[in-house]
Amino acid sequence: MQFLDETERKVAELLINSDENFKKIYHEHLEIDRILSKFSTKPFLTPEEQKTIKELKLKKLHGNDVMKKIIKDKTIRNKF
């Protein structure tokens, strides 16, 4: 999770093992990365593929925001 600092990464690791919602979002994030990497190997993208990539990137960004919020809330409550 490149978008997190060290403390946030530690909290995220704990959440992956203890919070089903966070775990689900995290695995969706990984799946989106996997799909996007397949597109990156193609020399040419159709308009539909370009649209799909844009939608996936927006979904990934939203997931990042949600994970950051969960981490922030957890950090504040538990004073990590």
C-alpha positions in Angstrom: 0.0 0.0 0.0 2.2 2.7 -1.4 -0.3 5.5 -0.4 0.2 4.9 3.3 3.0 6.0 5.6 4.7 3.5 8.0 2.3 3.9 10.9 -0.7 3.6 8.6 0.7 0.5 7.0 1.0 -1.2 10.5 -2.6 -0.3 11.3 -3.7 -1.6 7.9 -2.0 -4.9 8.5 -3.9 -5.2 11.8 -7.1 -4.3 10.1 -6.7 -6.8 7.3 -6.7 -9.5 10.0 -9.4 -8.1 12.2 -11.9 -6.0 10.1 -13.9 -7.9 7.4 -14.9 -4.6 5.7 -11.4 -3.3 5.5 -10.2 -6.8 4.3 -12.8 -6.8 1.5 -11.8 -3.3 0.3 -8.1 -4.2 0.5 -8.7 -7.3 -1.6 -10.7 -5.4 -4.1 -7.8 -2.9 -4.3 -5.4 -5.8 -5.1 -7.8 -7.2 -7.7 -8.1 -3.8 -9.4 -4.3 -3.6 -9.5 -4.1 -7.0 -11.1 -6.7 -6.1 -13.8 -5.0 -2.7 -14.5 -1.6 -4.4 -14.9 -3.1 -6.7 -17.6 -4.2 -3.6 -19.6 -0.7 -2.0 -19.2 0.8 -4.8 -21.3 -1.5 -4.1 -24.3 0.0 -2.0 -27.1 -3.4 -0.6 -28.0 -6.6 0.0 -26.0 -10.1 0.2 -27.4 -12.4 3.0 -26.3 -14.3 0.5 -24.1 -11.0 -0.6 -22.5 -10.0 3.0 -21.9 -13.4 3.6 -20.2 -13.0 0.4 -18.1 -9.5 1.6 -17.0 -10.9 5.0 -16.0 -13.7 3.4 -14.0 -11.3 1.0 -12.3 -8.9 3.8 -11.4 -11.8 5.8 -9.9 -13.0 2.7 -7.9 -9.4 2.2 -6.7 -9.1 5.8 -5.6 -12.4 5.6 -3.8 -11.2 2.4 -2.0 -7.9 4.2 -1.1 -10.0 7.0 0.5 -12.2 4.6 2.4 -9.2 2.6 3.7 -7.4 5.8 4.7 -10.5 6.9 6.6 -10.8 3.6 8.4 -7.1 3.7 9.3 -7.4 7.3 10.6 -10.5 6.5 12.7 -8.8 3.4 14.1 -5.6 5.4 14.8 -7.4 8.1 16.6 -9.5 5.7 18.7 -6.6 3.5 19.7 -3.8 6.2 19.7 -1.4 4.1 17.5 
